[in-house]
Amino acid sequence: MLNYSVAELRFIKIKNRNRKQYRFAKDICPLNKGKAFTDNPITQRFYRLANKELMSPSLKEWQEMKDFIYDEVPELKTIAHKHSLKDIEYEICILVLLGFSPSEMVILTERSKSDISNIRHRLYQKITGENGSSKDFDTFIRGLL
């Protein structure tokens, strides 16, 4: 028998309720994937930049983050290529996937909060072909874990 945490069971319940939003996602949420992300040094560096140093990552740090996500979440790479995402769009996908708040994304991307919201809204339409909000996009992207 599989042992799921409360958060994983909540995710599965939401996923089943909103199945069409997850058509690109895997059917089973990988156990402990979130912990692997937060324990990674590059993810910790991004959190420090957003919350303590209040500065954006260097190009080298962004590339390290992208390489890490390519390896850990290949579905996101597939979506990026299939929908020809721009760099900023892919970076927003990564930040949403890792649970960064819009305020933290403002610091990390050097964009305004309204830009971040608009990009997330447009990405949902671009990827799913459906009209939705920036929060719908967040739910969809986090469903890739």
N, C-alpha and C positions, 0 to 999 in steps of 0.2 A: 504494500500500500504506500502511495506517495504521501509525504507530509508537506503540506503547504502552510505558509504563514498566513496570518489574517490579511495582510496587504495583498498577497498573491491570490487568495480566495476572492477578495474584493475585486481585484483586477479581472479575474476569470468571470465573475458575475457581470461586471460592466461589459466585458468583451462579448459575452453571450447575448446581452441585451442589445448591443449595438453592433452586431456582426458585420454589417455592410461597411462600417468605418474601418474594419480591420482586414479588408480583403488582401492587403499586401503583407500582413503580419503572419508570423508563425502561429500555429494552433495552440502551442503549449508555452507558457511563460517559463523561461529558464530559471531554475532555482538559484538564488544568491547572485544573480547577474548585477543587480544594483550595487551590492557591496563591492564587487570586483571593480565597478566603475569608480566608486568613491575612494577606494583604496589606492587607485592608480596614481602615481606621482604627477602626471600631467594634469589630471583632473583636479588634484589637490592644488596644483599651481594656479589653475584657472580660478578656483574658489578664493585663493589668497589675493589674486589680482583684483577680483571683483569686490571683495569685502574688506580688505585691509590696505592694499597698495593703491586701489582705485585707479588702475591703468589698464590699457588694452594689452593683449599678448603680442609678442613679436611674431613676425612671419614664420620664424623657425618653430616657435611654440605652437602656432596654428597648424603647421605641417605635422608636427609630432602628434597633436590631438587628432587630426584627420587620419593619420596612419593607424593610430590606436583604434579609432571608431571603425575604419575599414576592416580591421581584423576582427573586432568584437561583434559588429552588427553589419554583416555583409548585405542584409536587406536594404539598409539605408543607402549603401553604395549603388545598389541596383536601381533604386528609386531615383537617385541623383542622376544617373546616366540615362535612364528611360525618359525622364522629364526635362533633361538638359538644364539642371539647376545651376544658377550663377553661384559664384563663391560665397557671397553674402547669404544667399538662400540656404546653401549647404551648411554654413556656419550656424545659422539660426536653428536648423534642424538638429545639429549636434548639441547646441546649448539647451534646447527644449528637451531633447532626449535625456540629457544629464540632470535635468531638474532645475536649471538656473531660472531665476525670476526675471520678468521683463526689466526690472531696475538693474539687475546684474548684467543683463544682455546689453543694456545701454552703455555701460562702462566697457564691456569686453569688445563691442563692435564699433563704438564711437558713433552710434546712431541715436536719434531721438526715440523716446518711448512710443510716439505715434508711428514712426517709421517701423519699429519692431512689430507693433500690432498689425500694421498694414501688410507687412511682408508675411507674417504668419497667416493672415486671412487669405491673401493671394495664393500662398503655397497650398493651402487646403484645397482651393478651387483647382489649382494647377495639377495637383497629384491625384485627387479623387474624382475630379470632374463635377463635383457637387458644390452648391453654395453652403457656406458654413462660417463660423466665427473663428477667431484666433484661438479660443479655448477648444473648439472642435479639432483644430490642427494639433494642439498640444496633446489631446487625448489620443489622436490617431498616431502621432509619432512615438509617444510613450508606449503605445501598444506593440511596437516593434521589439520590445525587450522580452 
